[in-house]
């Protein structure tokens, strides 16, 4: 988890975790998953032979392809954003293109890539397998994931932004799920 400072009305805000009581000088604004949720369906003794995993790419059984991306949700009444580093499915053809252009200085010229979100996002209902597109960023950075599922609250919040109060509710929920 990356920690970022968030400022509200020009003053630094401290943060206290409701779950454990820990006080932070910096509010955690970036959360993520190490693996696509599909990974957890594989028995632990089979992972080594069935999963190929690199920092931002994952292949399961040579038939299921995933890549890491970032969902950004603007926080309207603050100077920060809320981030989720997540996994999305990707077609085998687009997976090959991503691998080929990963270090290319023209990487932003590729894509976007359609996919299905592969992680549950705290406080949002049913985010597994919602429609998304991955938009390439500069070489070395993971793509920005845009939620394209119609009328899904995550996509609505990503497009319109959320209040500081709602962001803090999501952060508390995300921290609680990490403690469990």
C-alpha positions as CSV (number, residue, x, y, z in Angstrom):
1,X,0.0,0.0,0.0
2,X,1.3,3.4,-0.9
3,X,0.6,6.2,1.5
4,X,-0.2,9.7,0.3
5,X,-1.0,13.0,2.1
6,X,-4.3,14.5,1.5
7,X,-5.1,18.1,2.3
8,X,-8.5,19.5,2.9
9,X,-9.2,23.2,3.0
10,X,-5.4,23.9,3.1
11,X,-4.7,22.0,6.3
12,X,-3.1,18.6,6.6
13,X,-5.5,16.0,7.8
14,X,-4.5,13.1,10.1
15,X,-6.3,9.8,9.9
16,X,-7.3,7.2,12.5
17,X,-8.2,3.6,11.6
18,X,-11.5,2.7,13.1
19,X,-10.6,-1.0,13.0
20,X,-7.3,-1.0,15.0
21,X,-7.1,2.6,16.3
22,X,-3.8,3.3,14.7
23,X,-3.2,7.0,13.9
24,X,-1.6,8.0,10.6
25,X,0.0,11.2,9.7
26,X,-0.8,10.3,6.1
27,X,-4.1,8.9,4.9
28,X,-3.7,5.7,2.9
29,X,-5.2,6.5,-0.6
30,X,-3.9,3.6,-2.7
31,X,-5.0,0.1,-2.2
32,X,-4.6,-3.0,-4.4
33,X,-4.5,-6.7,-4.8
34,X,-1.4,-8.8,-5.5
35,X,-3.4,-11.1,-7.7
36,X,-6.5,-11.3,-9.8
37,X,-9.3,-13.0,-7.7
38,X,-9.3,-16.0,-10.2
39,X,-5.8,-16.8,-8.8
40,X,-7.3,-17.7,-5.4
41,X,-9.4,-20.4,-7.0
42,X,-6.3,-22.4,-7.7
43,X,-5.2,-24.9,-5.1
44,X,-2.0,-23.7,-3.4
45,X,-0.1,-26.9,-4.4
46,X,-0.9,-26.2,-8.1
47,X,0.0,-22.5,-8.3
48,X,3.6,-23.0,-9.3
49,X,2.8,-25.2,-12.3
50,X,-0.4,-23.4,-13.4
51,X,0.4,-19.7,-12.9
52,X,2.9,-17.4,-14.6
53,X,3.2,-14.2,-12.7
54,X,5.3,-11.1,-13.3
55,X,4.9,-7.7,-11.7
56,X,2.0,-6.6,-13.8
57,X,1.1,-9.6,-15.9
58,X,-0.5,-13.0,-15.0
59,X,-1.4,-16.1,-17.0
60,X,-3.3,-19.0,-15.6
61,X,-3.4,-22.4,-17.3
62,X,-2.1,-20.7,-20.5
63,X,-5.7,-19.7,-21.3
64,X,-6.6,-16.9,-18.8
65,X,-4.7,-13.6,-19.2
66,X,-4.7,-10.7,-16.8
67,X,-2.9,-7.4,-16.4
68,X,-2.6,-4.9,-13.6
69,X,-4.0,-1.4,-13.9
70,X,-5.1,1.5,-11.8
71,X,-8.6,2.9,-11.1
72,X,-8.5,6.6,-10.1
73,X,-11.4,8.1,-8.3
74,X,-11.2,11.9,-7.9
75,X,-12.0,13.3,-4.4
76,X,-13.9,16.5,-5.1
77,X,-13.3,18.5,-1.9
78,X,-9.6,17.7,-1.4
79,X,-6.3,17.8,-3.2
80,X,-6.0,14.1,-3.5
81,X,-7.4,11.1,-5.4
82,X,-8.3,7.6,-4.3
83,X,-6.5,4.7,-6.2
84,X,-7.0,1.0,-6.6
85,X,-4.3,-1.1,-8.3
86,X,-6.4,-3.9,-9.6
87,X,-6.3,-6.7,-12.2
88,X,-8.4,-6.9,-15.4
89,X,-8.7,-9.7,-17.9
90,X,-7.3,-9.2,-21.3
91,X,-7.6,-11.1,-24.6
92,X,-4.6,-13.3,-25.6
93,X,-4.0,-11.0,-28.6
94,X,-4.0,-7.8,-26.6
95,X,-1.8,-9.5,-23.9
96,X,0.8,-10.1,-26.6
97,X,0.6,-6.5,-27.8
98,X,1.0,-5.3,-24.2
99,X,4.1,-7.5,-23.7
100,X,5.6,-6.3,-27.0
101,X,5.1,-2.6,-26.3
102,X,5.8,-2.5,-22.5
103,X,9.1,-0.7,-22.9
104,X,8.2,1.2,-26.1
105,X,8.4,5.0,-25.9
106,X,5.3,4.9,-28.1
107,X,3.4,2.7,-25.7
108,X,0.5,5.2,-25.3
109,X,-0.3,4.7,-29.0
110,X,-1.5,1.2,-28.3
111,X,-4.8,0.1,-27.0
112,X,-7.2,0.7,-25.3
113,X,-7.9,-2.9,-24.3
114,X,-11.3,-4.2,-23.3
115,X,-11.4,-6.4,-20.2
116,X,-13.4,-7.6,-17.2
117,X,-12.4,-6.3,-13.8
118,X,-11.0,-9.1,-11.7
119,X,-11.0,-7.8,-8.1
120,X,-13.6,-6.8,-5.6
121,X,-13.3,-3.1,-4.7
122,X,-14.3,-2.3,-1.1
123,X,-17.7,-0.7,-0.5
124,X,-18.7,-1.3,-4.2
125,X,-21.2,-4.0,-5.0
126,X,-20.2,-6.8,-7.4
127,X,-17.1,-5.5,-9.1
128,X,-15.9,-8.9,-10.4
129,X,-16.4,-9.1,-14.1
130,X,-17.7,-5.6,-14.8
131,X,-16.7,-4.1,-18.1
132,X,-13.6,-1.9,-18.3
133,X,-11.0,-0.6,-20.7
134,X,-7.3,-0.2,-20.0
135,X,-5.7,2.9,-21.3
136,X,-1.9,2.8,-21.8
137,X,0.4,5.2,-19.9
138,X,4.0,6.1,-20.3
139,X,6.5,3.2,-20.5
140,X,6.9,1.4,-17.2
141,X,3.6,2.6,-15.7
142,X,0.5,0.4,-15.4
143,X,-2.5,1.4,-17.5
144,X,-5.4,3.5,-16.2
145,X,-8.5,1.4,-15.9
146,X,-11.8,3.0,-16.9
147,X,-15.0,1.4,-15.8
148,X,-17.4,1.1,-18.7
149,X,-20.1,-1.0,-17.1
150,X,-23.4,1.0,-17.4
151,X,-24.9,2.3,-14.2
152,X,-22.3,0.7,-11.9
153,X,-21.6,3.0,-8.9
154,X,-17.8,2.5,-9.3
155,X,-17.9,3.8,-12.9
156,X,-20.2,6.7,-11.8
157,X,-17.8,7.7,-9.0
158,X,-14.8,7.4,-11.2
159,X,-16.4,9.7,-13.7
160,X,-18.0,12.2,-11.3
161,X,-15.8,12.0,-8.3
162,X,-16.7,11.5,-4.6
163,X,-16.7,13.6,-1.5
164,X,-14.0,13.5,1.1
165,X,-16.5,11.9,3.5
166,X,-17.2,9.0,1.1
167,X,-13.5,8.6,0.4
168,X,-12.8,8.2,4.1
169,X,-15.6,5.6,4.4
170,X,-14.0,3.6,1.5
171,X,-10.5,3.9,3.1
172,X,-11.9,2.6,6.5
173,X,-13.5,-0.3,4.7
174,X,-10.4,-1.1,2.7
175,X,-8.2,-1.0,5.9
176,X,-10.7,-3.2,7.7
177,X,-10.6,-5.8,4.9
178,X,-6.8,-5.8,5.1
179,X,-6.9,-6.5,8.8
180,X,-9.2,-9.5,8.5
